[in-house]
Amino acid sequence: MPENKNLTASVAPMMDWTDRHCRWFHRQLSQQVLLYTEMVVADAIIHGPKERLLGFDPAEHPVALQVGGSDPDKLAVAAKTGEQYGYDEININIGCPSDRVQSGRFGACLMEEPDLVATCFAAMQAAVDIPVTVKCRLGVDDQDLDETLPRFIETVAEAGCTHFIIHARKAWLKGLSPKENHTVPPIDYDRVNGVKARFPKLQIVVNGQIETISQGLDLCEQGALDGFMLGRAAYHTPWILTDIDAQVYGRDAFGQSREDIALALIDYAKITQDVDRTTKALIRHAMGLFSGEVGARLWRRQLSEGLSAKLLPSDVLQQALDAMSAMRDAA
Ligand SMILES: Cc1cc2nc3c(=O)[nH]c(=O)nc-3n(C[C@H](O)[C@H](O)[C@H](O)COP(=O)(O)O)c2cc1C
């Protein structure tokens, strides 16, 4: 049995990716992993279609709502609304580098405004009884991390924040696209370890370029960290999530096959697609289900073709599964 009882493993907030259908799918692969929503802007939560933005299936628990913004009052209302919707945690995005987010003065550019982040955090935490957490970068642009990173963490921690998820690279706000900002600035896990060493009472979760559960566990061990968060690897190779319950939480090994999960997705699609046109995104989320297996390419091609043909999601999945069975029978 592993000794990592107190570690957490999570799937990162990812715009257009970790919608409710993706989270439902990921939940089939791990009962324990903490799931994050896509970022939802505080203004949208306050003025937008709440059910569409915030509604989720109870099966997704534990699930955290990530919000974006920099107005403490609005963020407090957004956090409260998230709590009322039943989320288990509210997280604030201090890591997104996109121009749109910068022009709204939130996301990664707030790494330069620790006092404002502290005020936002305090307003949000005062509004809710569930934990409020911060997801941030190491810093931005030419910040001197020796100085700015500890100051950021200390300032926000003084406002009461005990839980930080740190994407272990800087964001470059000028000259790089959001995509390049996930690859170009070098990854630096030692900086994250340094934060934990300096603030040992804080919960520090590492994020960035983690490909497997064992890599996540190794990083936690090396830095005495409190958890790891998986982003792109969870999306593109979701089967890695099936290692989490046993390896991170000491629960029983995952007992289902990829075909079992595909069948569960078909049942889910049948229930949701009549009332929710966004269910078609499930097809995209499921592209990686067979990744690394014989037939992975056939699965992806069947899903892509079914998506282009605008078939019902349940039919697309069923046809892809039938094609996989036929391929296996013929082998
Ligand atoms: C498509 C995509 C969308 C993302 N959207 C968000 C977001 O809404 N909020 C956020 O904090 N980070 C977002 N990120 C960053 C991820 O949460 C994560 O920090 C980053 O991908 C690094 O982790 P990884 O190397 O494991 O993918 C996004 C990343 C990707 C690839």
The ligand as an SDF file (V2000), in Angstrom:
LIG
                    3D

 31 33  0  0  0  0  0  0  0  0999 V2000
   -6.2680   23.7570  -23.9470 C   0  0  0  0  0  0  0  0  0  0  0  0
   -5.7920   24.3190  -22.6250 C   0  0  0  0  0  0  0  0  0  0  0  0
   -6.6280   25.1500  -21.9180 C   0  0  0  0  0  0  0  0  0  0  0  0
   -6.2260   25.6710  -20.6820 C   0  0  0  0  0  0  0  0  0  0  0  0
   -7.1000   26.4360  -19.9570 N   0  0  0  0  0  0  0  0  0  0  0  0
   -6.7710   26.8150  -18.7030 C   0  0  0  0  0  0  0  0  0  0  0  0
   -7.7180   27.4590  -17.8500 C   0  0  0  0  0  0  0  0  0  0  0  0
   -8.8910   27.6750  -18.2040 O   0  0  0  0  0  0  0  0  0  0  0  0
   -7.2990   27.8220  -16.6100 N   0  0  0  0  0  0  0  0  0  0  0  0
   -6.0160   27.5770  -16.1660 C   0  0  0  0  0  0  0  0  0  0  0  0
   -5.6880   27.9060  -15.0280 O   0  0  0  0  0  0  0  0  0  0  0  0
   -5.1220   26.9570  -16.9470 N   0  0  0  0  0  0  0  0  0  0  0  0
   -5.4770   26.5480  -18.1720 C   0  0  0  0  0  0  0  0  0  0  0  0
   -4.5830   25.8460  -18.9210 N   0  0  0  0  0  0  0  0  0  0  0  0
   -3.2780   25.4750  -18.3370 C   0  0  0  0  0  0  0  0  0  0  0  0
   -3.3820   24.1110  -17.6620 C   0  0  0  0  0  0  0  0  0  0  0  0
   -4.2930   24.1670  -16.5720 O   0  0  0  0  0  0  0  0  0  0  0  0
   -2.0140   23.6670  -17.1360 C   0  0  0  0  0  0  0  0  0  0  0  0
   -1.5660   24.5870  -16.1950 O   0  0  0  0  0  0  0  0  0  0  0  0
   -0.9930   23.5620  -18.2710 C   0  0  0  0  0  0  0  0  0  0  0  0
   -1.5190   22.8800  -19.3840 O   0  0  0  0  0  0  0  0  0  0  0  0
    0.2790   22.8710  -17.7790 C   0  0  0  0  0  0  0  0  0  0  0  0
    0.0130   21.5510  -17.4060 O   0  0  0  0  0  0  0  0  0  0  0  0
    0.3750   20.3070  -18.3990 P   0  0  0  0  0  0  0  0  0  0  0  0
    1.7660   20.5040  -18.8450 O   0  0  0  0  0  0  0  0  0  0  0  0
    0.1780   19.0840  -17.5380 O   0  0  0  0  0  0  0  0  0  0  0  0
   -0.5900   20.3900  -19.5510 O   0  0  0  0  0  0  0  0  0  0  0  0
   -4.9560   25.3420  -20.1670 C   0  0  0  0  0  0  0  0  0  0  0  0
   -4.1230   24.5020  -20.9040 C   0  0  0  0  0  0  0  0  0  0  0  0
   -4.5280   23.9830  -22.1060 C   0  0  0  0  0  0  0  0  0  0  0  0
   -3.6210   23.0380  -22.8650 C   0  0  0  0  0  0  0  0  0  0  0  0
  1  2  1  0
  2  3  1  0
  2 30  2  0
  3  4  2  0
  4  5  1  0
  4 28  1  0
  5  6  2  0
  6  7  1  0
  6 13  1  0
  7  8  2  0
  7  9  1  0
  9 10  1  0
 10 11  2  0
 10 12  1  0
 12 13  2  0
 13 14  1  0
 14 15  1  0
 14 28  1  0
 15 16  1  0
 16 17  1  0
 16 18  1  0
 18 19  1  0
 18 20  1  0
 20 21  1  0
 20 22  1  0
 22 23  1  0
 23 24  1  0
 24 25  2  0
 24 26  1  0
 24 27  1  0
 28 29  2  0
 29 30  1  0
 30 31  1  0
M  END
$$$$
